[in-house]
Amino acid sequence: MLYLFYHYFHINLFQYITVRAGISFFTGFILTLYLMPIYIRWAQSKKANQPIYKYAPEAHRAKSTTPTMGGIVFLTSTMIAAFFTIRFDNFYAMGGILTILLFALIGLKDDLAKIRGGKNEAGLSSRAKLLLQIIAGAVISFYLYHGGFLTELYIPFYKYPLFDMGFFALFFWVFVFVATSNAVNLTDGLDGLATVPSIFSIMSLSVFVYIMGHAILSDYLLVPNIKGVGEVTIVATALVGSLIGFLWFNCHPAEIFMGDSGSLSLGGFIAYMAIITKNEILLILIGFVFVMETVSVILQVGSYKTRKKRVFRMAPIHHHFELKGWAENKIIVRFWIMALMSNLLALITLKIR
């Protein structure tokens, strides 16, 4: 909408991505701060509380009265902020909006089933959730492929593509969507634990998105120049602003949880940004905390099925540290530190090619 002021009234300020990104950031932040208390009061009156997983540590029982589905609020703020500031004719920005909506709908269906059933196990089955994630990932992947998006595979520290994946890029991208959305979902187990690493990941990928959409910067840093992709920066900053507003209420002790509607959409959008910046492999470093949580679950399940022994006291790994006696705040802040360090390392790769 703001871009129309430039287009029709020649207000040059609004043609710049950086200006509109700053406006989207503060719009998302302020809207979330305003809307979240209203939603919390409504959720408490309707008893839309977070069902606690029956095997979770005992300390989590106290969280059973905390409202959930806060993701719907910060995603709504993101949509409003983004629609106010993006160009509607931009292929990549609309793809980002589509990604958030599709994965949010999957999470919303899961959250509502849990609330109505009154227990964590009443949500979507693992197979049903996985199938819906595959479908959502396939829709967005086909959207990119049909739009002529690059199918080459890039790796960190090397300025040339390894090879062209062609049609098989669709399968690879679907895997990235499913893996990342599940990884963020697994991490969302403590107050603010998934929120801040998501902010760091989106901010890092925003740097890549902006540079790759800029002809001069992309040429200087030897990364692919993808015309129009920089507009996704505006959607990303809208989401980061909304997440910071959400963190105001989600920090320990949390007044609201994001629910699967929030965590799945965050994971889906992070995957989308990694794909459009050709950083699918670097995403392992950008989302290091999410990867660590996922690997801990894989190791735990694999070890128990093959050896009948556990690697950790409980998985995901944040529960392991809880059972070791670490205070919840200590676990959260240390994981935040790891997320910050891994993202700083990922940004360094921009200059090493």
C-alpha positions as CSV (number, residue, x, y, z in Angstrom):
1,M,0.0,0.0,0.0
2,L,2.8,2.4,0.9
3,Y,4.4,1.7,-2.4
4,L,1.4,3.2,-4.2
5,F,2.2,6.6,-2.7
6,Y,5.5,6.4,-4.7
7,H,3.8,5.0,-7.8
8,Y,0.9,7.5,-8.0
9,F,2.1,10.5,-6.0
10,H,5.9,10.1,-6.6
11,I,6.8,10.2,-2.9
12,N,10.3,8.7,-3.4
13,L,10.8,7.8,0.2
14,F,8.4,4.8,-0.1
15,Q,10.2,3.2,-3.0
16,Y,13.0,2.1,-0.7
17,I,12.9,-1.4,0.8
18,T,14.8,-0.2,3.9
19,V,12.2,2.5,4.7
20,R,9.2,0.2,4.2
21,A,11.0,-2.6,6.2
22,G,11.4,-0.2,9.1
23,I,7.7,0.8,8.9
24,S,6.6,-2.8,8.8
25,F,8.8,-3.7,11.8
26,F,7.3,-1.1,14.0
27,T,3.8,-1.7,12.7
28,G,4.0,-5.4,13.6
29,F,5.6,-4.6,17.0
30,I,2.9,-2.0,18.0
31,L,0.0,-4.1,16.7
32,T,1.2,-7.2,18.7
33,L,1.6,-5.1,21.9
34,Y,-1.9,-3.8,21.5
35,L,-3.7,-7.0,20.4
36,M,-2.0,-9.6,22.6
37,P,-3.5,-8.4,26.0
38,I,-7.0,-8.4,24.4
39,Y,-6.4,-12.0,23.1
40,I,-5.0,-13.2,26.4
41,R,-8.1,-12.0,28.3
42,W,-10.4,-13.6,25.7
43,A,-8.4,-16.9,25.8
44,Q,-8.6,-17.0,29.5
45,S,-12.3,-16.5,29.5
46,K,-12.7,-19.3,27.0
47,K,-10.1,-21.5,28.8
48,A,-8.1,-21.8,25.5
49,N,-5.2,-23.1,27.6
50,Q,-2.1,-25.1,26.6
51,P,-2.5,-28.9,27.2
52,I,0.7,-30.2,28.7
53,Y,2.3,-33.3,27.2
54,K,1.8,-36.2,29.7
55,Y,5.6,-37.1,29.7
56,A,6.8,-33.5,30.2
57,P,8.8,-32.7,33.4
58,E,6.6,-32.2,36.5
59,A,7.4,-28.4,36.6
60,H,5.4,-28.0,33.3
61,R,2.1,-28.9,35.1
62,A,1.9,-25.3,36.3
63,K,1.8,-24.1,32.7
64,S,-1.5,-25.9,32.0
65,T,-3.5,-22.7,32.8
66,T,-1.5,-20.6,30.3
67,P,-3.4,-19.6,27.2
68,T,-2.1,-20.8,23.8
69,M,-2.4,-19.9,20.1
70,G,-0.6,-16.6,20.6
71,G,0.9,-17.3,17.2
72,I,-2.4,-16.3,15.6
73,V,-2.0,-12.8,17.1
74,F,1.5,-12.1,16.0
75,L,0.9,-13.6,12.6
76,T,-2.2,-11.4,12.2
77,S,0.0,-8.4,13.1
78,T,2.6,-9.6,10.6
79,M,-0.1,-9.8,7.8
80,I,-1.4,-6.3,8.5
81,A,2.1,-4.8,8.6
82,A,3.2,-6.6,5.5
83,F,0.1,-5.8,3.4
84,F,0.5,-2.1,4.4
85,T,4.1,-2.0,3.2
86,I,4.9,-4.6,0.4
87,R,4.4,-4.5,-3.3
88,F,1.4,-6.7,-4.2
89,D,2.9,-7.5,-7.6
90,N,6.1,-9.0,-6.1
91,F,6.3,-12.8,-6.7
92,Y,8.6,-13.6,-3.7
93,A,6.8,-11.4,-1.1
94,M,3.4,-13.1,-2.0
95,G,5.1,-16.5,-1.7
96,G,6.2,-15.6,1.8
97,I,2.7,-14.6,2.7
98,L,1.4,-17.8,1.3
99,T,3.9,-19.8,3.3
100,I,2.9,-18.2,6.6
101,L,-0.8,-18.8,5.9
102,L,-0.5,-22.4,4.9
103,F,1.6,-23.5,7.8
104,A,-0.4,-21.4,10.2
105,L,-3.6,-23.2,9.1
106,I,-2.0,-26.6,9.9
107,G,-0.9,-25.4,13.3
108,L,-4.3,-23.8,14.0
109,K,-6.1,-27.1,13.2
110,D,-3.7,-28.9,15.6
111,D,-4.1,-26.3,18.4
112,L,-7.9,-26.3,18.2
113,A,-8.0,-30.2,18.4
114,K,-5.8,-30.1,21.5
115,I,-7.9,-27.5,23.2
116,R,-11.2,-29.2,22.4
117,G,-9.8,-32.6,23.5
118,G,-8.3,-31.1,26.6
119,K,-5.0,-32.9,26.2
120,N,-1.8,-32.7,24.1
121,E,-2.4,-36.1,22.5
122,A,-5.8,-35.0,21.1
123,G,-4.1,-32.9,18.4
124,L,-3.4,-34.1,14.8
125,S,-1.6,-37.4,14.6
126,S,2.0,-37.4,13.6
127,R,1.1,-38.9,10.2
128,A,-1.7,-36.3,9.5
129,K,0.5,-33.4,10.5
130,L,3.4,-34.7,8.4
131,L,1.1,-35.2,5.4
132,L,-0.3,-31.6,5.7
133,Q,3.2,-30.2,6.0
134,I,4.3,-32.1,2.8
135,I,1.3,-30.7,1.0
136,A,1.9,-27.2,2.1
137,G,5.6,-27.5,1.2
138,A,4.8,-29.0,-2.2
139,V,2.4,-26.1,-3.0
140,I,5.0,-23.5,-2.2
141,S,7.7,-25.4,-3.9
142,F,5.6,-25.7,-7.1
143,Y,4.8,-22.0,-6.8
144,L,8.6,-21.2,-6.9
145,Y,9.4,-23.8,-9.6
146,H,6.5,-22.7,-11.8
147,G,7.6,-19.1,-11.4
148,G,11.0,-19.9,-12.8
149,F,13.0,-19.8,-9.6
150,L,16.6,-21.0,-9.6
151,T,17.0,-24.7,-9.0
152,E,20.8,-24.8,-8.6
153,L,22.2,-26.1,-5.3
154,Y,24.7,-23.7,-3.5
155,I,26.9,-24.5,-0.5
156,P,28.6,-22.1,1.9
157,F,32.1,-20.7,1.1
158,Y,31.7,-21.4,-2.6
159,K,30.4,-18.8,-5.1
160,Y,29.4,-21.2,-7.9
161,P,26.4,-23.7,-7.8
162,L,27.4,-27.3,-7.4
163,F,24.8,-28.5,-9.9
164,D,21.3,-27.9,-11.1
165,M,18.7,-30.0,-9.3
166,G,16.1,-29.4,-12.0
167,F,12.7,-31.0,-11.2
168,F,14.2,-32.7,-8.1
169,A,14.5,-29.3,-6.5
170,L,10.9,-29.7,-5.6
171,F,11.5,-32.8,-3.5
172,F,14.5,-31.1,-1.8
173,W,12.5,-28.0,-1.0
174,V,9.6,-30.0,0.4
175,F,12.1,-31.7,2.7
176,V,13.5,-28.3,3.9
177,F,10.0,-27.1,4.6
178,V,9.0,-30.2,6.6
179,A,12.3,-30.5,8.5
180,T,12.4,-26.8,9.5
181,S,8.8,-26.5,10.5
182,N,9.1,-29.6,12.7
183,A,12.4,-28.4,14.2
184,V,10.9,-25.1,15.3
185,N,7.9,-26.9,16.6
186,L,10.0,-29.3,18.7
187,T,12.0,-26.3,20.2
188,D,8.9,-24.6,21.4
189,G,8.9,-26.2,24.8
190,L,10.0,-23.4,27.2
191,D,9.1,-19.8,27.7
192,G,10.6,-17.9,24.8
193,L,12.9,-20.7,23.7
194,A,11.7,-20.8,20.1
195,T,10.9,-17.1,19.8
196,V,14.4,-15.6,20.1
197,P,16.2,-18.1,17.9
198,S,13.5,-17.6,15.3
199,I,14.1,-13.8,15.5
200,F,17.9,-14.3,15.0
201,S,17.3,-16.7,12.1
202,I,14.9,-14.5,10.3
203,M,17.1,-11.4,10.8
204,S,20.1,-13.3,9.4
205,L,18.2,-14.5,6.4
206,S,16.8,-11.0,5.9
207,V,20.4,-9.8,5.4
208,F,20.9,-12.5,2.7
209,V,17.5,-11.6,1.1
210,Y,18.3,-7.9,0.9
211,I,21.8,-8.4,-0.5
212,M,20.7,-11.0,-3.1
213,G,18.0,-8.6,-4.3
214,H,20.5,-5.7,-4.6
215,A,22.5,-5.8,-7.9
216,I,25.6,-4.0,-6.6
217,L,25.8,-5.7,-3.2
218,S,25.2,-9.2,-4.6
219,D,27.9,-8.7,-7.3
220,Y,30.4,-7.4,-4.6
221,L,29.7,-10.3,-2.3
222,L,29.6,-12.9,-5.0
223,V,26.1,-14.2,-4.3
224,P,23.4,-14.8,-6.9
225,N,21.4,-11.7,-7.8
226,I,17.7,-12.6,-7.8
227,K,15.6,-9.7,-9.1
228,G,12.7,-8.8,-6.8
229,V,13.6,-11.1,-3.9
230,G,14.6,-8.2,-1.7
231,E,10.9,-7.4,-1.1
232,V,10.7,-10.4,1.2
233,T,12.8,-8.4,3.6
234,I,9.7,-6.3,4.4
235,V,7.6,-9.4,5.3
236,A,10.5,-10.7,7.4
237,T,10.9,-7.4,9.4
238,A,7.1,-7.3,9.9
239,L,7.4,-10.8,11.4
240,V,10.4,-9.9,13.5
241,G,8.7,-6.8,14.9
242,S,5.6,-8.9,15.8
243,L,7.8,-11.6,17.4
244,I,9.5,-9.0,19.6
245,G,6.1,-7.8,20.6
246,F,5.1,-11.4,21.4
247,L,8.2,-11.9,23.4
248,W,7.0,-9.2,25.8
249,F,4.3,-11.6,26.9
250,N,6.1,-14.9,26.1
251,C,9.2,-14.3,28.2
252,H,9.5,-16.3,31.5
253,P,7.1,-16.7,33.2
254,A,5.0,-16.8,30.0
255,E,1.6,-15.2,29.9
256,I,0.9,-16.8,26.5
257,F,2.3,-19.6,24.3
258,M,2.6,-19.4,20.5
259,G,1.1,-22.9,19.9
260,D,1.6,-24.9,16.8
261,S,0.0,-22.2,14.7
262,G,3.0,-20.0,15.6
263,S,5.8,-22.5,15.6
264,L,4.9,-24.3,12.3
265,S,4.5,-21.0,10.4
266,L,7.8,-19.7,11.8
267,G,9.6,-22.8,10.7
268,G,7.8,-22.7,7.3
269,F,8.8,-19.1,6.7
270,I,12.4,-19.7,7.8
271,A,12.6,-22.6,5.3
272,Y,11.1,-20.3,2.6
273,M,13.7,-17.7,3.2
274,A,16.5,-20.2,3.2
275,I,15.3,-21.6,-0.1
276,I,14.9,-18.2,-1.9
277,T,18.4,-17.2,-0.7
278,K,19.9,-20.5,-1.8
279,N,21.0,-21.1,1.8
280,E,19.3,-24.5,2.4
281,I,22.6,-26.0,3.6
282,L,23.7,-22.9,5.6
283,L,20.3,-23.2,7.4
284,I,21.9,-25.9,9.5
285,L,24.1,-23.2,11.1
286,I,21.5,-20.4,11.0
287,G,19.0,-22.7,12.8
288,F,21.6,-24.5,15.0
289,V,19.4,-24.6,18.1
290,F,16.5,-26.1,16.1
291,V,18.8,-28.6,14.5
292,M,20.2,-29.5,18.0
293,E,16.7,-30.1,19.4
294,T,15.7,-32.2,16.4
295,V,18.9,-34.3,16.4
296,S,18.4,-35.0,20.2
297,V,15.0,-36.5,19.4
298,I,16.3,-38.6,16.6
299,L,19.1,-39.9,18.7
300,Q,16.8,-40.6,21.6
301,V,14.2,-42.5,19.6
302,G,16.8,-44.3,17.5
303,S,18.8,-45.4,20.6
304,Y,15.7,-46.6,22.5
305,K,14.4,-48.6,19.5
306,T,17.7,-50.3,18.7
307,R,19.3,-50.6,22.2
308,K,16.4,-50.0,24.6
309,K,18.6,-47.3,26.2
310,R,18.2,-43.5,26.3
311,V,20.9,-41.1,25.3
312,F,19.3,-38.2,27.2
313,R,17.2,-38.1,30.3
314,M,14.4,-36.7,28.1
315,A,14.2,-35.3,24.6
316,P,14.1,-32.7,23.1
317,I,17.3,-31.8,24.8
318,H,15.9,-28.8,26.7
319,H,14.0,-31.3,28.9
320,H,17.3,-33.1,29.5
321,F,18.7,-30.0,31.1
322,E,15.5,-29.4,33.1
323,L,15.8,-32.9,34.6
324,K,19.5,-32.2,35.4
325,G,18.3,-29.4,37.6
326,W,19.0,-26.4,35.5
327,A,16.7,-23.4,36.1
328,E,14.3,-22.8,33.1
329,N,15.7,-19.2,32.7
330,K,19.3,-20.5,32.5
331,I,18.4,-23.1,29.8
332,I,16.5,-20.4,27.8
333,V,19.2,-17.8,27.9
334,R,22.0,-20.2,27.1
335,F,20.1,-21.5,24.1
336,W,19.6,-17.9,23.0
337,I,23.3,-17.3,23.2
338,M,24.0,-20.4,21.1
339,A,21.5,-19.1,18.5
340,L,23.1,-15.7,18.4
341,M,26.6,-17.1,18.0
342,S,25.6,-19.5,15.2
343,N,23.9,-16.8,13.3
344,L,26.9,-14.5,13.6
345,L,29.0,-17.3,12.2
346,A,26.5,-17.7,9.3
347,L,26.7,-14.1,8.4
348,I,30.5,-14.3,8.3
349,T,30.2,-16.7,5.4
350,L,29.0,-13.8,3.2
351,K,32.6,-12.6,3.0
352,I,34.3,-16.0,2.7
353,R,33.7,-17.3,-0.8
